[in-house]
Structures are given as structure tokens and as C-alpha cells.
């Protein structure tokens, strides 16, 4: 069986003490073991090596049809093209990220701005935007200091609705959120993250079987 190609986006600016990186270190190997697949990881460390921001030329290209944009602004779109190729080649997308001010960090938003392109990753029609990328399992390992992701809501959650919507625009609809929140209220946030990872794995054994089937069908 071929290796499962995973595109990993690390979005935290922190290193050893990053709760989201710690969360992923416990969840991703366990996921691979349960799937019974070797994994080949392409890693983008957006948190410590941010992408260049969208340029004026890139912004100008966004109001043009895809072929015209490529002809006029091909050089300015080189980073975007590379990121889209990475995403398109992956069997699974894994996003490891904190919450910043109720939503995604700026470095993740920048990656999104690079990969959401008309006539490349989505098409615009009379009924709205349609994704051009094939769907694949997408896992979001997200941590938050505040009391996010709870019912009844204690803080605004713009994170999950936004990320679900924008990934759906380009065709990624099989999105699973794994979260560890309220970390600011504990003296040992990394230990709490480990406990949350173990709890998620125990509570969601069926999700792994579903992911294996979906990933195998596109590998």
C-alpha cells in the first residue's frame, strides 16, 4: 500500500511550548497507526516561517479570469502555484493551529489567501462558487487559551465557521475539528492537551475508519 501523503500546516509562532504542535504530535502518529498506513509528511511551518503577503500584482490578478491572470502575473503567482500544488498532491490536509482573537491566525489566513484562486481552486458560476479541488480528509488540531468550542457558547467562535466555509469553497468539505480549549486556566497546559488528545481518540474510533476509506479512495 502506498504511503499516505499528508500536508501539515503548523501555524503557531511558538516552538517547544506550543500547545497546538503538542496536540498534533499526539494525534497524528496515533491516526497513522490506526489507519495502518505509513505517512509521508510535507510540512509548512507557517508560524515560524511565514509566507510572503499577497502583493499588488497578486491582488490585481484576482479580478481576472484564471488564464489571463496567469499570463499577466505568472511570476507574482509563483508562491501561490507552489502551495496549490502541495495541497493538490496531498491525500490528507492536517492543520495544527492556535486560535487568535476568536479566529484563525494571520499566517493561516495568508496561506488561505494564496490558495483560494478563481479558475484554479474554485470556479464562480450563477449559483455561487464551486470547488475545483478533490475532497480529502482534513483534520484541524486546534488549541485555545480561552473557553472556546463549548455549548452554551462562552466566547464567539468565528474559527470553525470561517475555516469550514473557506475550505469548502475550494472543494474540501470533509473537515474534522479536534480541539483543546481553556488552556489558560491550567498550570500544565501541555498535560491537558495530551489528555484531550487521548479523549478524542477514545471517543472517535469510527472517524478513523471513515478517514481510511476516504483517504484510500484518493491515494
N, C-alpha and C positions, 0 to 999 in steps of 0.2 A: 504494500500500500504506500502511495506517495506521501511525503511529508505534508503536513497542513501548513500553508503559508499564512502567517499572522502578521498583520501590520499593527505595531504597537505605538501609540502616541502617548508619551509621558509629558504631562502638562504642568507639573509642579516645579516652581523655581527652587524648591528645597531639595536636598540630596538625602543624606543618611536619615534625617528626621522627618522625611516626607511621609505623611500618613497614606496618601494615595499610592505612592510607589510601594509602600509596605503592604498595602491591601492587595495590589496586583501580584507581588512576589508570593503571596499565599494562595491566591485564587487561580492564576494562570497555569502553574505547574499541575495543580490538582485537576483543573479542567482537561489538560492534555492527557493526564494519566487515566482519567475516566473515559475519555474518548478513545484511548488505546492508539493514539497517533503520535508519531514524532512531530515536533513543530519546528518550523523554520521561521525565525523572527526577524523582521525588518523593523528596526526601531528608529523612531523620530523623537529625539529629546527636545521637544518644543520648549520646555520650561527653562532649560539652561542654555539652549542654542536656538533662540527664537528665529523664525523665518523673517526675511525682509518684508516690510509692509507693502501693501498694494501701491504701485506707482501711478503717476498721472496717466502714462500710456496704457497701463492695465485697465484703469478706470474708464478711459476712452474706449477701449476695446469692448467693454461690457454692453455698450449700446448698439453694437454692430452685429450682423449675422456672423456665425462662427467662422466661416471660410474667409470672409472679408477681414475679420479681426486678426486671424492668423497671418494673412498676407501682409497686413499693415503693421502689426505689432508683434510679430513672431518672437523677436528677441526678448521683448518685455514680458512675454508669457512663458519663458523657458522654465522658471521655477514652478509655475502652475502646472505645466505639462508634466514635469517630473513627479510632482505629488500625485497627480491624477493617475499616472502610470503605476506608481506604487500601490495606490488604492485598487486600481483595476486588476492588478495581478494577485491581490491577496484573497485567500479563501475566507478569512475572518478578520474583522477590524476590532481592535481592543483599545479602548480609550481609558487611560489612567489619569484621573484629574481631581483637583480640589474644586470646591465651589468658591467663586469670588463674587461677593456682593449679590447674592441670590441667583447667579447665572454662571455661564462658562467663563474661564479665564481669557484674558485678551489674546494670549498666544494660541489658544484653541480657536477662538473666533477668527484669528488671522489665517489659520490653516483652512478653515471653512471658506473664507473669502477667496482663497486661492483655488479651491477645488469645485466650487459651485460656479459653473460657466455655461452660458446658454449655447446650445447646439453641440456641447461637448459632454457635459454630465447631466444636462436636462434640456428638454425642448419646451417651448411655450406654444400653446395652442388655444383654441377658442374656449376650452374648458379648464384652462389653467396650465400649470407646469407639470410635466411628466418626466420622471427619472429615466435616464439613459443607461445607468449602470445596473448590472445584475444585482439582485438582492443577495445578501450573505449574512451569516450570524454576526451581529455587532454587540459587543459587551462593553458596558460603561462602568468601570470601577471608580466610584466617586465617594469622596470623603468631605465632611463639613464640620467646622468647629461648632456652629450653631445647631439648633434643633430643627433641622430641615427634614423633609420627607416623612412627615407624620400626619396622622389623622386623629383629631381635627388639626388643621394646619396651624402652626405656631409662627412661622415666618413665610413670606412669599417664596414660591418656588417657580422661578422663570427658567430654571435649568432644564428640567425634563421636558416640559412642553416645547421649548425652543429647540433643543437638540433633536427631539423626535421629529419635529416639523422640518427642520432644515436637512436632516439626513434623508427623510422621506422624499424631499424634492428631487434628490439625485438618484433615488431608487432603493435606498437602504431602509427597509421597513421592519426587518426582524431585529429589533433593538431590545436588549435586556439591561436594566439598570440594577446594579448591586451597590448598596450604599451603607456607609458607616457614618453616622452623624452624632452631634452632641459631644464632640471630642474635646471641646474647650473645658468641659465640666469635669474631666477626669485628670488625675495626676499621671496616669500611664496611658496616653492615647495609643501608642503602638500596640500595647497588650489588648486594649479594647478593639482595635482594628483586627487583630488576629482572631479574637473571639467572634467578631461579626463575620469574618470570612468563613470560619468553621460553621457558624449557624446557617449562613446562606447555602453552603454546600450540603448540609444535612437536610435543609428544608426544600431543596430544589433538585433532587436526583433526576426527576423526569426531564428537567431542562437540558441536561447533558445528553440524554438520548436523542432529544429533538435536534440539538445542535449537531450531533454526529451525523444524523441523517441529512440535514441541510448542508453541512459542510462537505460531506461526501458527494452530494449531487452536483456540487460546483467545483470540486477539486480537479 
